[in-house]
Amino acid sequence: MTHPLDRLTAEEYESNREVVVAAGLVTPTTRFPVVQLAEPPKADVLSWKAGDPVERRVKTVLLDRADNSVTEVLVDLGSRRVVGTRAVDVATEGQPPIMLEEFGIVEKILWAHAGWNAAMTRRGITEHRRVRISALSAGSFDLPGETGRRLTRCLAFLQLNDDDNVWAHPIDGVVAYVDLNTREVVELVEDGRDYDLPREPQDFHLPQTERTTQRPIRITQPEGPSFSVDGDVVEWEGWRFRIGYNLVEGLVLHQIGFRDPGRPERVRPVVYRASIAEMVVPYGDPSPVRFWQNYFDAGEYSLSREGNSLALGCDCLGEIRYFDGVIHDDDGHARTIGNAICLHEEDAGLLWKHTDGYNGSASTRRQRRLVVSFFITVGNYDYGFYWYLYLDGTIELECKATGVVFVGAYPKDVARGTYPWGNEIAPGICAPFHQHLFSARLDMQVDGDVNTVDELEVQRVPMGPENPYGNGFTRRSTRLRTELDGVREADNRVQRVWAIGNPASLNALGEPVRYVLHPEGQPTLLADDASSIARRAAFTTKHLWVTAHSDAERYPAGEYVNQSVGGTGIDTWVRQDRPIDGADVVLWHTFGLTHFPRPEDWPIMPVDTTGFVLKPDGFFDRNPALDTPDPAPGRRAHGAAATTTAPAGGEACCHSEG
């Protein structure tokens, strides 16, 4: 390895497993829910120099099904020895995430249960092999007899044939609570309502009669891409960063910086570490078989466990550089997801344009962005995560939600259009209202480790001596000084944003350099403040949390999210009320979608997007993209004397989308 943050290799996963086995920590009933690089402390990484020794440590979470015990193991790969262990109290801390093998385990458990078989028979289902069980995270609701168990709650769907879209045929009104370790049905719940089983095929994935009106769009870069890749390090148009990848968060961007135009040997840091540290999908149907539906796709399912292998021409267009994602299977062996990460650059419309009536000039420049992306499937839903770096110093994250909406059957005793908790999106098919809420963890490093955070918002000014005509308005700035100050909500009515600055680094105007976080300002968690999900996913109740950096604080809902009771995440950390004014700060930004499903979302949902933007505000002394080349180099600057010569295949004047 050449850097402390290099991604774990397949060989390192295998070596880690060998050490854990040799230490006597693995039995025939031991599973490996989580194996990840134990990233060195931030201070150690920042002080590391090329040529220094690289310490490689791996953190493994072991689950023993025989006694439901969970153990954390820390392995030093260099010395090939275990350097630490810790027993996890699953009753108070929570369970490790759900593993792939557990989706198959529940089917065997349920079909061995007389009550489940009887429930299926009452619904007219006799062919077991056509029933698909959706094993879903159980949450924590203080239900009797559940404490300490490793549970899932199971709903069922009917698959009409091998090619059928199973999600279109919900077997409603029944849910089974299953213990994955003892392999028993703890409880079978039926709500007593009458449902029809929707049986109309809804097959979007099979060959269709396709339109013939589309002409090809070809994106080519005959001279190759403008970026360079050296191992995990990417450089592009002044930007420099390191690619990371792990089981829980998936894609991570490390040490994002911008090369100083005046001193190209210096890369100015902006963000030390950026990731989606958690995402939760809370459903709003309080019925007896659905009240528990809320899924933490990172903490309960692990974002990269079902990462997609991306394909040129389908997921990515242009001159692509792919990175494989190396994670592990439930036995702790290495598992490689080919083409898990896609890197490419693309045209992004106009960068700037001006036609000047005084000097006769006409200037147009095209914006480009570098795209780093990965895609996951979590049961019915699919999510894409796209990090964009722009020529003007902007950083953007766009999350794309698509896939198949999770549905139930529409209750027969409810008049069409009157069910308060969901919409009928196809005959007899009801999609519950729900949210997709993400937490971006942004370990900031704006020109150094000592940063401040100011809340900026517009302010109306009443008519008076200083504003005699009433046209004046201004901007108010409020310094966030401690962690409790840093618990904030967005407000688009006053265009509220948050500026991360460095008082020790001044720009040409003598002002601290800074980047500004622009939120979308969509709704936060809509569940009641006293609900289980509000307790477990407290990070979703505010748009912003600012904490003093701690290497131990990685996940906003805590490390063991599956069946957690809450109280181990960000809402607990901020009670320390540590100083954040002139400190090493981490921003945790909540954003997302509130989804009232439409018929147009069925049988497969067109992409819906959400995200945020980080924009430089005084970080540069002027527009950093002034040297962007003219897209029509045959044209002279002054419109009055412009040549009509055009570049091959183009036009002298550029008219295109904005």
C-alpha positions as CSV (number, residue, x, y, z in Angstrom):
1,M,0.0,0.0,0.0
2,T,1.2,3.5,-0.8
3,H,-1.3,5.6,1.3
4,P,-3.1,5.1,4.6
5,L,-6.5,5.6,2.9
6,D,-6.0,3.1,0.0
7,R,-9.0,0.9,-0.4
8,L,-8.8,-2.6,1.0
9,T,-7.7,-5.2,-1.6
10,A,-9.1,-8.7,-2.1
11,E,-5.8,-10.0,-0.7
12,E,-6.2,-7.9,2.4
13,Y,-9.7,-9.2,3.0
14,E,-8.4,-12.8,2.8
15,S,-5.5,-12.0,5.1
16,N,-7.8,-10.4,7.6
17,R,-10.0,-13.5,7.6
18,E,-7.0,-15.8,8.1
19,V,-5.9,-13.8,11.1
20,V,-9.4,-13.9,12.7
21,V,-9.7,-17.6,12.1
22,A,-6.2,-18.3,13.5
23,A,-7.1,-16.4,16.6
24,G,-9.9,-18.9,17.4
25,L,-12.7,-16.3,16.9
26,V,-14.6,-18.2,14.2
27,T,-16.8,-21.2,14.7
28,P,-19.1,-23.0,12.2
29,T,-21.9,-20.6,13.2
30,T,-19.9,-17.4,12.9
31,R,-20.8,-14.9,10.2
32,F,-19.1,-11.7,9.0
33,P,-21.7,-8.9,8.7
34,V,-19.1,-6.1,8.4
35,V,-15.4,-6.0,7.4
36,Q,-14.0,-2.5,6.7
37,L,-10.7,-0.6,6.7
38,A,-10.1,1.0,10.1
39,E,-9.2,4.4,8.8
40,P,-6.3,6.0,10.7
41,P,-7.1,9.1,12.7
42,K,-7.4,12.2,10.7
43,A,-4.4,13.8,12.3
44,D,-2.2,10.9,11.4
45,V,-3.3,10.9,7.8
46,L,-2.7,14.7,7.5
47,S,0.8,14.3,9.0
48,W,1.7,11.3,6.8
49,K,4.3,11.9,4.1
50,A,5.0,9.8,1.0
51,G,7.5,7.2,2.0
52,D,6.3,7.0,5.6
53,P,5.3,3.5,6.8
54,V,1.6,2.7,6.2
55,E,-0.2,0.9,9.0
56,R,-3.2,-1.2,7.7
57,R,-5.8,-2.1,10.2
58,V,-9.2,-3.8,9.6
59,K,-12.2,-3.7,11.8
60,T,-14.4,-6.9,11.6
61,V,-17.8,-7.4,13.2
62,L,-18.5,-11.1,13.9
63,L,-22.0,-12.5,14.6
64,D,-22.3,-16.0,16.2
65,R,-25.7,-17.4,15.4
66,A,-25.4,-20.0,18.1
67,D,-25.7,-17.5,21.0
68,N,-26.5,-14.2,19.2
69,S,-23.2,-12.8,20.4
70,V,-21.6,-9.9,18.4
71,T,-17.8,-9.2,18.7
72,E,-15.7,-6.4,17.2
73,V,-12.3,-7.5,16.2
74,L,-9.4,-5.2,15.2
75,V,-6.6,-6.8,13.1
76,D,-3.2,-5.3,12.3
77,L,-2.5,-6.7,8.8
78,G,1.2,-5.8,9.0
79,S,1.9,-8.0,12.0
80,R,-0.9,-10.4,11.2
81,R,-2.4,-10.3,14.7
82,V,-5.5,-9.3,16.5
83,V,-4.9,-6.1,18.5
84,G,-8.3,-5.6,20.0
85,T,-11.7,-7.1,20.6
86,R,-15.0,-5.8,22.1
87,A,-18.2,-7.5,22.9
88,V,-21.3,-5.7,21.6
89,D,-24.4,-5.5,23.7
90,V,-27.1,-6.1,21.1
91,A,-29.9,-5.3,23.5
92,T,-28.7,-1.7,24.1
93,E,-26.5,-1.0,21.1
94,G,-28.3,-2.8,18.2
95,Q,-27.6,-5.6,15.8
96,P,-25.2,-5.7,12.8
97,P,-26.7,-5.1,9.4
98,I,-28.8,-7.7,7.6
99,M,-26.7,-10.1,5.4
100,L,-27.5,-11.5,2.0
101,E,-27.9,-15.1,3.2
102,E,-30.7,-14.1,5.6
103,F,-33.1,-13.4,2.7
104,G,-33.0,-17.1,1.9
105,I,-33.1,-18.2,5.5
106,V,-36.6,-16.6,6.1
107,E,-38.2,-18.6,3.3
108,K,-37.3,-21.9,4.9
109,I,-38.4,-20.7,8.3
110,L,-41.8,-19.5,7.1
111,W,-42.7,-22.5,5.0
112,A,-42.0,-24.7,8.0
113,H,-44.6,-22.8,10.0
114,A,-48.2,-24.0,10.1
115,G,-49.6,-20.6,10.7
116,W,-47.9,-19.0,7.7
117,N,-49.0,-21.9,5.5
118,A,-52.6,-21.5,6.7
119,A,-52.4,-17.7,6.0
120,M,-51.3,-18.4,2.4
121,T,-54.0,-21.0,1.9
122,R,-56.7,-18.6,3.1
123,R,-55.5,-16.2,0.3
124,G,-55.8,-18.9,-2.3
125,I,-52.1,-19.5,-2.6
126,T,-51.0,-23.2,-2.8
127,E,-47.9,-23.0,-4.9
128,H,-45.1,-22.1,-2.4
129,R,-42.4,-21.7,-5.1
130,R,-44.2,-18.7,-6.5
131,V,-44.2,-16.8,-3.3
132,R,-41.4,-14.4,-2.7
133,I,-40.6,-13.3,0.9
134,S,-39.4,-9.8,1.5
135,A,-37.4,-9.9,4.7
136,L,-37.3,-6.4,6.1
137,S,-35.5,-4.7,8.9
138,A,-37.6,-4.9,12.1
139,G,-36.9,-1.6,13.9
140,S,-37.5,-1.3,17.6
141,F,-41.0,-0.7,19.0
142,D,-40.8,-2.1,22.6
143,L,-42.8,-5.1,21.6
144,P,-42.9,-7.9,24.2
145,G,-40.3,-10.7,23.7
146,E,-38.3,-8.9,21.0
147,T,-35.4,-7.4,23.1
148,G,-32.0,-9.0,22.1
149,R,-33.4,-11.1,19.2
150,R,-32.1,-10.8,15.7
151,L,-35.4,-10.2,13.9
152,T,-36.9,-9.4,10.5
153,R,-40.5,-8.6,9.6
154,C,-41.6,-10.4,6.5
155,L,-44.1,-9.4,3.8
156,A,-44.9,-11.6,0.8
157,F,-45.4,-11.2,-3.0
158,L,-46.7,-13.6,-5.6
159,Q,-44.6,-14.2,-8.7
160,L,-46.8,-15.3,-11.6
161,N,-43.9,-16.9,-13.6
162,D,-40.1,-16.8,-13.7
163,D,-40.1,-13.5,-15.7
164,D,-42.8,-11.8,-13.7
165,N,-42.4,-8.5,-11.9
166,V,-43.0,-9.8,-8.4
167,W,-43.5,-6.4,-6.7
168,A,-46.8,-6.0,-8.6
169,H,-48.6,-8.7,-6.7
170,P,-48.6,-8.0,-2.9
171,I,-50.0,-10.7,-0.6
172,D,-51.5,-8.2,1.8
173,G,-52.9,-8.3,5.3
174,V,-50.3,-10.6,6.9
175,V,-46.8,-10.1,8.3
176,A,-44.5,-12.6,10.0
177,Y,-41.9,-11.6,12.7
178,V,-39.0,-14.0,12.3
179,D,-35.9,-14.7,14.6
180,L,-33.0,-15.3,12.2
181,N,-30.8,-17.0,14.7
182,T,-33.3,-19.3,16.5
183,R,-35.1,-19.8,13.1
184,E,-38.6,-19.4,14.5
185,V,-41.6,-17.3,13.8
186,V,-42.0,-15.1,16.8
187,E,-45.4,-13.7,15.8
188,L,-47.8,-13.8,12.9
189,V,-49.9,-10.7,12.5
190,E,-53.1,-10.4,10.3
191,D,-55.0,-7.2,10.2
192,G,-58.4,-8.8,9.4
193,R,-59.1,-6.6,6.4
194,D,-60.2,-7.9,3.0
195,Y,-57.9,-7.5,0.1
196,D,-57.8,-8.7,-3.4
197,L,-54.5,-10.1,-4.6
198,P,-53.6,-8.0,-7.7
199,R,-52.7,-10.5,-10.5
200,E,-52.3,-8.3,-13.6
201,P,-48.8,-8.5,-15.0
202,Q,-46.8,-5.3,-14.7
203,D,-43.6,-6.2,-16.6
204,F,-41.5,-3.2,-17.5
205,H,-38.4,-5.3,-17.9
206,L,-39.5,-7.6,-20.7
207,P,-39.1,-6.8,-24.5
208,Q,-41.6,-4.0,-25.4
209,T,-42.8,-2.5,-28.6
210,E,-40.3,0.4,-28.7
211,R,-40.6,3.8,-30.3
212,T,-38.6,4.3,-33.4
213,T,-38.4,8.1,-33.5
214,Q,-35.1,8.5,-31.5
215,R,-31.9,9.2,-33.4
216,P,-28.6,8.3,-31.9
217,I,-26.7,10.6,-29.5
218,R,-23.0,9.9,-29.5
219,I,-20.7,11.3,-26.9
220,T,-17.0,11.0,-27.9
221,Q,-13.7,12.3,-26.7
222,P,-11.4,11.4,-29.5
223,E,-8.3,12.7,-27.6
224,G,-9.3,10.9,-24.4
225,P,-10.5,12.3,-21.1
226,S,-9.0,15.4,-19.3
227,F,-8.6,13.6,-16.0
228,S,-5.8,11.5,-14.8
229,V,-5.9,8.6,-12.4
230,D,-3.0,7.3,-10.2
231,G,-4.2,4.4,-8.1
232,D,-7.1,5.9,-6.1
233,V,-6.0,9.5,-6.8
234,V,-7.9,11.5,-9.4
235,E,-6.9,14.9,-10.8
236,W,-9.0,17.0,-13.1
237,E,-9.0,20.7,-14.0
238,G,-7.4,21.8,-10.7
239,W,-9.3,19.3,-8.6
240,R,-7.5,16.5,-6.7
241,F,-9.1,13.8,-4.5
242,R,-8.9,10.2,-3.5
243,I,-11.6,7.6,-4.1
244,G,-12.6,5.3,-1.3
245,Y,-15.2,2.5,-1.1
246,N,-16.5,0.5,1.8
247,L,-19.4,-1.8,2.7
248,V,-21.6,0.6,4.7
249,E,-21.2,4.0,2.9
250,G,-20.2,2.8,-0.6
251,L,-18.4,5.6,-2.4
252,V,-16.3,7.9,-0.3
253,L,-14.3,10.9,-1.5
254,H,-11.2,11.7,0.5
255,Q,-9.1,14.8,0.6
256,I,-10.9,16.9,-2.0
257,G,-8.8,19.9,-2.8
258,F,-8.2,22.5,-5.6
259,R,-4.7,23.2,-7.0
260,D,-3.7,26.8,-6.4
261,P,-3.4,28.5,-9.8
262,G,-0.6,30.8,-8.4
263,R,1.3,28.0,-6.7
264,P,0.4,24.8,-8.6
265,E,2.5,22.7,-6.3
266,R,0.0,23.4,-3.5
267,V,-3.4,21.8,-3.3
268,R,-5.8,23.8,-1.2
269,P,-8.0,21.5,0.9
270,V,-11.8,21.9,0.9
271,V,-13.3,18.7,2.3
272,Y,-11.3,16.0,4.1
273,R,-13.9,13.3,3.7
274,A,-17.3,13.2,2.0
275,S,-19.8,10.4,2.1
276,I,-23.5,9.4,2.5
277,A,-23.2,8.2,6.1
278,E,-26.8,7.1,6.4
279,M,-30.1,7.1,4.6
280,V,-33.5,6.1,5.9
281,V,-36.9,5.4,4.2
282,P,-39.7,5.9,6.7
283,Y,-43.2,4.9,5.5
284,G,-46.3,6.7,6.6
285,D,-48.9,3.8,6.8
286,P,-49.8,3.1,10.5
287,S,-51.8,-0.1,9.7
288,P,-51.1,-3.2,11.8
289,V,-49.0,-4.9,9.1
290,R,-47.0,-1.8,8.0
291,F,-46.5,0.6,11.0
292,W,-42.9,-0.7,11.4
293,Q,-41.8,0.0,7.9
294,N,-38.7,2.3,8.0
295,Y,-35.4,1.2,6.5
296,F,-31.9,2.4,7.1
297,D,-30.3,1.5,3.9
298,A,-26.8,2.1,5.1
299,G,-26.9,1.0,8.8
300,E,-29.4,-1.9,8.3
301,Y,-28.6,-3.1,4.7
302,S,-25.1,-1.6,3.9
303,L,-25.1,0.7,0.8
304,S,-22.6,-1.3,-1.2
305,R,-23.7,-4.8,-0.4
306,E,-25.8,-4.8,-3.5
307,G,-23.8,-2.4,-5.5
308,N,-24.4,-2.5,-9.3
309,S,-21.9,-3.3,-12.0
310,L,-22.2,-0.3,-14.3
311,A,-22.4,-0.7,-18.0
312,L,-21.1,1.7,-20.7
313,G,-24.0,3.1,-22.8
314,C,-26.5,2.3,-20.1
315,D,-25.4,3.7,-16.8
316,C,-22.5,5.9,-18.1
317,L,-21.8,7.7,-21.4
318,G,-18.5,9.0,-22.7
319,E,-14.9,8.2,-22.0
320,I,-15.2,6.2,-18.8
321,R,-12.8,5.0,-16.2
322,Y,-14.3,2.3,-14.0
323,F,-13.2,1.2,-10.5
324,D,-14.1,-2.2,-9.1
325,G,-15.6,-2.3,-5.6
326,V,-14.0,-4.9,-3.3
327,I,-16.1,-5.8,-0.3
328,H,-16.8,-9.2,1.4
329,D,-19.3,-12.0,1.6
330,D,-21.0,-13.3,4.7
331,D,-18.0,-15.7,5.3
332,G,-15.5,-12.8,5.3
333,H,-14.0,-13.7,1.9
334,A,-13.4,-10.9,-0.6
335,R,-16.2,-10.2,-3.1
336,T,-15.5,-8.0,-6.1
337,I,-18.2,-5.9,-7.8
338,G,-16.9,-5.1,-11.2
339,N,-17.3,-1.5,-12.5
340,A,-18.8,-0.4,-9.2
341,I,-17.6,3.2,-9.6
342,C,-17.9,5.3,-12.7
343,L,-15.6,8.3,-13.4
344,H,-16.2,10.5,-16.4
345,E,-16.5,14.1,-17.5
346,E,-19.4,15.7,-19.2
347,D,-20.7,18.9,-20.7
348,A,-22.8,20.8,-18.2
349,G,-24.3,23.6,-20.3
350,L,-23.1,27.2,-20.2
351,L,-20.3,28.4,-17.9
352,W,-20.8,32.0,-18.8
353,K,-21.9,34.2,-21.7
354,H,-22.0,37.9,-22.4
355,T,-22.5,40.0,-25.5
356,D,-21.3,43.5,-24.8
357,G,-22.8,46.5,-26.6
358,Y,-19.9,48.8,-25.8
359,N,-16.8,47.0,-26.9
360,G,-18.5,44.6,-29.3
361,S,-17.2,41.4,-27.7
362,A,-19.2,38.2,-27.5
363,S,-17.9,35.7,-25.0
364,T,-19.2,32.2,-24.3
365,R,-17.7,29.3,-22.4
366,R,-19.0,25.8,-21.8
367,Q,-19.2,24.4,-18.3
368,R,-17.9,20.9,-17.6
369,R,-18.1,18.7,-14.6
370,L,-16.3,15.6,-13.4
371,V,-18.7,12.9,-12.4
372,V,-18.0,10.2,-9.8
373,S,-20.9,7.8,-9.3
374,F,-22.1,4.5,-8.0
375,F,-25.5,2.7,-8.0
376,I,-27.1,0.4,-5.5
377,T,-30.2,-1.8,-5.3
378,V,-32.0,-2.2,-2.0
379,G,-34.8,-4.6,-2.6
380,N,-37.4,-2.8,-4.7
381,Y,-35.6,0.6,-4.9
382,D,-32.5,1.6,-6.7
383,Y,-30.3,4.7,-5.8
384,G,-27.6,6.4,-7.7
385,F,-25.1,8.7,-6.0
386,Y,-23.4,11.3,-8.2
387,W,-20.7,13.6,-7.0
388,Y,-20.0,16.5,-9.4
389,L,-17.0,18.7,-9.5
390,Y,-17.3,21.8,-11.6
391,L,-14.8,24.1,-13.4
392,D,-15.8,27.1,-11.2
393,G,-15.0,25.3,-7.9
394,T,-18.5,24.1,-7.2
395,I,-19.1,20.7,-5.5
396,E,-22.5,19.1,-5.9
397,L,-24.1,15.8,-4.8
398,E,-27.1,14.5,-6.7
399,C,-28.9,11.4,-5.4
400,K,-31.2,9.6,-7.9
401,A,-34.1,7.4,-6.7
402,T,-35.7,5.0,-9.1
403,G,-36.7,1.3,-9.2
404,V,-40.1,-0.1,-8.2
405,V,-42.3,1.6,-5.6
406,F,-43.1,-0.7,-2.6
407,V,-46.8,-1.4,-2.7
408,G,-49.7,-3.2,-1.0
409,A,-53.2,-4.1,-2.0
410,Y,-55.8,-1.4,-1.8
411,P,-58.3,-2.2,1.0
412,K,-61.6,-3.4,-0.4
413,D,-63.6,-1.6,2.3
414,V,-62.1,1.8,1.5
415,A,-63.6,4.0,-1.2
416,R,-61.3,4.7,-4.1
417,G,-59.2,7.9,-3.5
418,T,-60.0,8.1,0.3
419,Y,-57.2,6.0,1.8
420,P,-55.3,8.5,4.0
421,W,-51.9,6.8,4.1
422,G,-51.3,6.0,0.4
423,N,-52.3,6.4,-3.2
424,E,-53.9,3.9,-5.6
425,I,-51.4,3.9,-8.4
426,A,-52.9,1.0,-10.5
427,P,-56.1,-0.9,-10.1
428,G,-56.1,-2.5,-6.7
429,I,-52.5,-1.5,-6.0
430,C,-51.8,1.0,-3.1
431,A,-48.4,2.7,-2.6
432,P,-47.9,4.1,0.9
433,F,-46.6,7.7,1.4
434,H,-43.0,7.7,2.4
435,Q,-39.8,9.7,2.5
436,H,-36.2,9.1,1.3
437,L,-33.9,11.0,3.8
438,F,-30.1,11.1,3.4
439,S,-27.4,12.2,5.7
440,A,-24.2,13.6,4.0
441,R,-21.2,13.6,6.3
442,L,-18.9,16.5,5.3
443,D,-15.7,16.5,7.2
444,M,-14.7,20.1,6.2
445,Q,-11.2,21.4,5.8
446,V,-11.6,24.8,4.1
447,D,-8.0,25.8,3.5
448,G,-7.0,24.1,6.8
449,D,-8.4,22.4,9.9
450,V,-9.6,25.6,11.8
451,N,-13.0,26.5,10.4
452,T,-16.0,28.5,11.4
453,V,-19.7,28.1,10.4
454,D,-22.0,31.1,9.9
455,E,-25.7,31.0,9.1
456,L,-26.5,33.5,6.4
457,E,-30.0,34.6,5.5
458,V,-31.7,37.6,3.7
459,Q,-33.2,40.3,5.9
460,R,-35.9,42.7,5.0
461,V,-35.3,46.3,6.2
462,P,-38.2,48.5,7.1
463,M,-38.6,51.9,5.5
464,G,-36.9,54.5,7.6
465,P,-34.0,57.0,7.7
466,E,-31.5,54.4,6.4
467,N,-34.0,53.1,3.9
468,P,-36.1,56.1,2.9
469,Y,-37.6,54.5,-0.2
470,G,-38.1,51.0,1.2
471,N,-36.1,49.3,-1.5
472,G,-33.2,48.2,0.7
473,F,-32.6,44.7,1.9
474,T,-29.5,43.1,3.4
475,R,-28.1,39.8,4.7
476,R,-27.7,38.7,8.3
477,S,-24.9,36.5,9.5
478,T,-25.0,34.5,12.7
479,R,-21.9,32.6,14.0
480,L,-22.6,29.1,15.2
481,R,-20.4,28.8,18.3
482,T,-21.2,25.4,19.9
483,E,-22.7,22.1,18.8
484,L,-26.1,23.0,20.1
485,D,-26.0,26.2,18.1
486,G,-25.2,24.1,15.1
487,V,-28.5,22.1,15.1
488,R,-30.3,24.0,12.4
489,E,-33.2,23.9,9.9
490,A,-33.2,25.3,6.4
491,D,-35.6,28.1,5.5
492,N,-36.1,28.9,1.9
493,R,-38.2,31.9,2.8
494,V,-35.1,33.7,3.9
495,Q,-32.7,31.8,1.6
496,R,-30.8,30.3,4.6
497,V,-27.4,28.9,3.8
498,W,-24.4,27.9,5.9
499,A,-20.9,29.3,5.2
500,I,-17.8,27.3,6.3
501,G,-14.9,29.7,6.5
502,N,-11.2,29.9,7.6
503,P,-10.3,33.0,9.7
504,A,-6.6,32.2,9.3
505,S,-6.8,32.3,5.4
506,L,-7.7,35.6,3.8
507,N,-8.5,36.3,0.2
508,A,-7.4,39.3,-1.8
509,L,-10.2,41.4,-0.2
510,G,-8.9,40.6,3.3
511,E,-11.9,38.4,4.0
512,P,-11.8,34.8,5.3
513,V,-12.0,32.2,2.5
514,R,-15.1,30.1,2.6
515,Y,-17.4,27.6,1.0
516,V,-21.2,27.8,1.3
517,L,-23.6,24.9,1.7
518,H,-26.8,25.5,-0.2
519,P,-29.6,23.1,1.0
520,E,-32.7,22.2,-1.0
521,G,-34.8,22.9,2.1
522,Q,-37.3,20.1,1.6
523,P,-39.2,18.5,4.6
524,T,-37.3,16.7,7.3
525,L,-38.8,13.7,9.1
526,L,-42.7,13.9,9.1
527,A,-43.2,11.2,11.7
528,D,-44.3,12.3,15.2
529,D,-41.5,13.5,17.5
530,A,-42.4,10.8,20.0
531,S,-42.2,8.0,17.4
532,S,-39.7,5.2,17.3
533,I,-38.3,6.3,14.0
534,A,-37.8,9.9,15.3
535,R,-35.8,8.5,18.2
536,R,-33.7,6.1,16.1
537,A,-33.2,8.5,13.2
538,A,-32.9,11.7,15.1
539,F,-30.6,13.1,12.5
540,T,-33.6,13.4,10.1
541,T,-35.4,15.9,12.3
542,K,-33.0,18.8,11.4
543,H,-31.4,19.8,8.1
544,L,-28.0,20.6,9.7
545,W,-25.9,19.3,12.6
546,V,-22.4,20.7,13.1
547,T,-20.1,18.8,15.4
548,A,-16.5,19.1,16.5
549,H,-14.5,16.4,14.6
550,S,-14.2,13.0,16.3
551,D,-12.7,10.0,14.5
552,A,-15.2,7.8,16.5
553,E,-18.3,9.6,15.2
554,R,-18.8,8.2,11.8
555,Y,-22.6,7.3,11.5
556,P,-25.3,9.8,12.5
557,A,-27.7,7.1,13.8
558,G,-24.9,5.2,15.6
559,E,-22.8,2.3,14.5
560,Y,-25.3,-0.5,15.2
561,V,-28.5,0.8,13.6
562,N,-30.3,-2.5,13.0
563,Q,-32.9,-2.8,15.8
564,S,-31.3,0.0,17.7
565,V,-33.4,1.9,20.3
566,G,-31.7,5.2,19.5
567,G,-29.6,7.4,21.7
568,T,-26.3,6.4,20.1
569,G,-26.0,8.9,17.3
570,I,-25.7,12.6,16.6
571,D,-28.5,13.8,18.9
572,T,-26.5,12.3,21.8
573,W,-23.1,13.6,20.6
574,V,-24.2,17.3,20.4
575,R,-25.2,17.3,24.1
576,Q,-21.5,17.7,24.8
577,D,-22.0,21.1,23.3
578,R,-18.3,21.2,22.2
579,P,-17.0,24.5,20.6
580,I,-17.2,24.7,16.8
581,D,-16.1,28.3,16.4
582,G,-12.6,28.0,15.0
583,A,-12.5,24.2,15.3
584,D,-12.1,21.1,13.1
585,V,-15.8,20.8,12.2
586,V,-18.0,18.1,10.6
587,L,-21.2,19.1,8.9
588,W,-24.0,16.5,8.8
589,H,-26.6,17.6,6.2
590,T,-30.1,16.0,6.0
591,F,-31.8,16.2,2.6
592,G,-34.2,14.1,0.7
593,L,-37.6,13.4,-1.0
594,T,-41.1,13.2,0.3
595,H,-42.9,10.8,-2.0
596,F,-46.6,10.7,-2.7
597,P,-46.5,8.0,-5.4
598,R,-48.3,8.7,-8.8
599,P,-49.6,6.4,-11.4
600,E,-46.7,7.7,-13.5
601,D,-44.4,6.0,-11.0
602,W,-45.7,2.6,-11.9
603,P,-44.7,0.0,-12.8
604,I,-41.2,1.5,-12.6
605,M,-40.4,4.9,-11.2
606,P,-38.7,7.5,-13.4
607,V,-35.7,9.0,-11.7
608,D,-36.4,11.6,-9.0
609,T,-33.5,13.6,-7.7
610,T,-32.4,15.4,-4.5
611,G,-29.1,16.7,-3.2
612,F,-27.2,19.8,-2.3
613,V,-24.5,22.2,-3.5
614,L,-21.2,23.5,-2.0
615,K,-20.2,26.8,-3.6
616,P,-17.0,28.8,-3.2
617,D,-17.6,32.2,-1.7
618,G,-14.4,34.1,-1.6
619,F,-12.3,30.9,-1.6
620,F,-10.9,32.2,-4.9
621,D,-9.9,35.8,-5.6
622,R,-11.9,35.8,-8.8
623,N,-13.6,33.4,-11.2
624,P,-11.3,30.4,-11.2
625,A,-12.5,29.3,-14.7
626,L,-11.4,32.4,-16.7
627,D,-8.9,30.4,-18.6
628,T,-11.5,27.9,-19.9
629,P,-10.9,27.7,-23.7
630,D,-13.3,29.2,-26.2
631,P,-15.5,26.5,-27.6
632,A,-15.3,28.0,-31.1
633,P,-11.6,28.7,-31.4
634,G,-11.9,29.9,-35.0
635,R,-13.9,32.9,-33.7
636,R,-12.2,36.2,-32.7
637,A,-13.3,37.9,-29.5
638,H,-15.1,40.9,-31.1
639,G,-18.4,40.2,-32.6
640,A,-18.3,43.0,-35.2
641,A,-15.2,41.6,-36.8
642,A,-15.9,37.9,-36.1
643,T,-14.7,35.4,-38.7
644,T,-17.2,32.9,-40.0
645,T,-14.7,30.1,-39.7
646,A,-16.1,27.4,-37.5
647,P,-14.4,24.4,-35.9
648,A,-15.0,21.1,-37.7
649,G,-18.5,19.8,-37.1
650,G,-19.6,23.0,-35.3
651,E,-20.8,26.5,-35.8
652,A,-19.0,29.8,-35.3
653,C,-21.5,31.0,-32.7
654,C,-22.5,28.6,-30.0
655,H,-26.2,28.4,-29.4
656,S,-27.1,25.5,-27.0
657,E,-28.9,24.6,-23.8
658,G,-28.1,26.6,-20.7
